[in-house]
Amino acid sequence: MTAVFKTTAGRSTGHRVVEHAAGDEVFREGDLGTEMYIVHAGQVEILKNVDGVENQLAVLEKGDFFGEMSLLEELPRAATARALTDVKLLAINGSTFDQMLRGNPEIGVRMMRKLSRRLRQTDQLLERTMAGGAEAAAAAAGIPMRDPEVVAEGAEVLCHERSGMEFHLSAGAETTLGRKDPVTNIYPDVDLTPVDGQRSISRRHAKIYRRGTKLYVAEDLGTMNGTFVNGQRLETGVPVEVGDGDELRVGLVELRMRCP
């Protein structure tokens, strides 16, 4: 479908507002890319053509960004972006993109995490491929393979008293708190999306560390809207001990720590 859109020029700022109707393509796989986009309203789906079939990779919402890889690599678009609903996008050119990276550390951090996640996914794909081959060989020989390792939940719980929802900490050394990120496919250990109606929590907002019998919380780099323990705002990267009954506010979401 040919996109019919209107723009609002922004010559002094190097960006423009672009509106697309549902079904319009923002760009197509293989196109040359000269701009990246931030979703201001609506939803955009990212599609990848595999053997002639379009596969949906992600659905992006307000605040998500896409198309930055073509600006970084100066290569054609690696996927197709299509408006899933009527959308309003902020289109950013290469010059403004460079200024954003220099002036907003959170954007740079998110992009590094995105690249790191892609490398991790490639490693996992290789591991699954190798494991699949080993499993097939073992099955042919009648040798059982061991069950995959299951990540255990910890006994400690973060309670959202307003909704009654409870979020278990990981039994491991660290528990990440935040919101799921469809752009990078990064999901925190504790996904607070269901109780964050105002989208006040960053993708990776904070971490809770387990050190022996004690727990510590630290705000992550680039976090917006702050992290508070018993009303006191945390300094980024500085861990603070938390225990049973302590109040933890992540963005605008209020939680209470419950320990056995």
N, C-alpha and C positions, 0 to 999 in steps of 0.2 A: 504494500500500500504506500502511495506517495504521501509524505507528511505535509499537512497544511498547518503551518504554525505562525505565530506572531512573536516578534521579539521586541524587547525594550533595550535600546542601545545604552551602552555604558562606556563611552570612549575614554573617559578619564580614569576609569577603574579597570579596564581591560576585561570586562565580562558583560554578558547579556542574559536576559531572562528569556527562556524558550518554552513555549507551551505546545504540547502534543496531545492529540486525541487518542483514546484507547485504540490499540492496533497499529498505530504509527511506529515506524522504525526510527529510532534516534540515530543509529548508524548500523551498518551491516558488516559482518565478518569479512575481512579482506579490504575494507575501505581504508584510505589514508586518514590518519587521525591528527587533527590540529587543535582539538579542545578536549578538556575533561568536563565532567558534569557532577553537580551536587543536586540531589533530589530535594526540592522545596515542598512539593505536595504531590500526592498520588503514589503510584507504584510502577516500577520498571522491572521487567524480567530480563535476565541475561541468558542467552541461548548459544549453544555450541553445536555445530553440524558434525555429526559422526556417522559416516557411511550413508550420507544422504538423509539422515533423520536428525531433526532439531531436538536437542536435549536441554531442558531447563537446568541451569546451573545455580541460579539464585533469584530471589525476589527482593528488590531493594525498596526501601521506604524513606520517609523524610529524614534527612541528615546523612544518608548514605551517599557515597561518591563512587564514580566509575569512569572508565576511559582514560585513567591516568597513565597506564602502561604505554600507550602509543606516544605520549609526550615524553616519557622517560627513555624509551628505547628507539623512538623515531622509526617504528615499524608499523605495518598495517594492523588494523583491529583484529584481535584474536578471537572475538566473539561478537554476536549480534545483540544489540540492546533494543528492546521493544517496549512501548508503553502498554502496561497491563491495564491501567485505568487512565483517565485524563490526567495528565501530569504537568507540573510546572518545574522547570529545571533551571539551574544557574550554570551557564556555559562559561568556562574559564579558559583563556588562551595561554600559550606557553609562557609568556612573560609574566603574567599574573600568577601562574602556577609556581614559577620559580620564587616569586616574592612570598607566596603563601608558605612554601617549604622553609624559607629563611625566617619568617616571622611567626609561624605557628608550630611549635614543637609537637603538638598532639597529632597533626596531620602526618608529619614525618614518622612519628612512632607507629601510627596505624599502618602506614604503608610498609614499614619494615616488618611489622608483624604479619602483614599479608604475604610478603615474599617469603618470610620464614615458614609460614603455614603451608605455602605451596611446595617448598622443599620437603617439609615433613610429610605432606601427602604423597609426594613422589616416592619417598623412602618407604612409606607404608604400602604403596601400591606394589613396589618391587618385592617387599617382604611377603605380601599376600600372594603374589605370583609364584615366588619361590616356594612358599608354604603349600600352595595349591598343588604344585608339581610333586613335592615331597609327600603330601597326603595321598595323592593318586598312586604314587609308587608304593606307599605303605599299604594302601588298601588292596592293591594287586597282590602284595606279598602276605596279606592277612595280618598285618601288624597294626594294632590300634594306635591312634594318635591321641596325645593328652588333650584335655579340655582347655580352652583358652582361659587365661587368668582373669578373674573377676575383681574389679576394684571395689573395695569395701567402703561402706559409709562409716563415719565416725559416730560416736555416741552424742557429741555436742550438736545442738540445734539452734538455729536462728529463727525466732518466732516473729511473725508479722501479726501482731495482736489485732489489728483492725480487720483483717480478712480471715484470721484464723489459720493461715497457711504456715507451714513449717519447712525449713530448709536445712537438711543435714550437712554438716561439714564432712570433708573427705577424711578418711582414716590415715591418709598419707601426711607428708611433712608440710604440704601447702594446700590451701583452698582459695581459688580465685573467685571474687565476687564481681558481678557485672551483668551486662545484657548480651544476648546472642548477637553475633555479627554475620549477617548473610553475605556480606561482601567477601570476607576472608574465611568463612566457615569456621570461625573460632567460637567455641562455646565455653563459657566459664564453668567452673565446678558448681557454683551456685548461680543459677540464672534467675535474676530478680525481675525479668520482664513482666511476669503476670501481676506484680504489685507496683510497677513503676508506670502508672498511667500517664504521667507528665514527661516521660523520657528524660528524667533528670540524672540518670546513672550512666556513666561512661561504659564503653564496651568491656574494658578491663579496669574496673574502678579501684579495687583494693585486693589485698591478699591477707589471709589469716595463716600465720605460721605456727606449727606445732613444734615446741622445743621441750622434750621431756614431758612433764605433766602440765606445762604452762602453754598458754595461747597468746599470740601477739598479732595485732592488726597493723597494717601499714598501707598508706595510700599509694597507688601506682602513679608512675610518671604520666603527665598529660591529662590527668583526671580533672573533670569539670564539676562544679557544684559542691565540692568538698566532702570530707568524711569526718564524722564526729564520734567521740566516745564520751558518754555521760555529759554531753553538751560542749565538750572541748574539741575544737577543730584540730585535726592532725596535720603535722608538717609532712609534706610529701617525702616518702622514703624512710621516715623515722618510725620504727615500730613502737607500739604502746601495748602493754599487757591488758588483756581482757579476761573476765571470768564470769561465773554464774550471776545472772541478774543485771549485768551491765547493759546500758542502752547504747546501741550502735545505730547511727544515722548515716545512710549511704545516699548521697544526693538529698532527695526529699523523702526517702523511704526510711521509716523508723522501725527498728528491729530490736529484739531483746535476746541476749545470749542465755541459753539454758545448758548447764553442764551437769552430768550425773554426780 
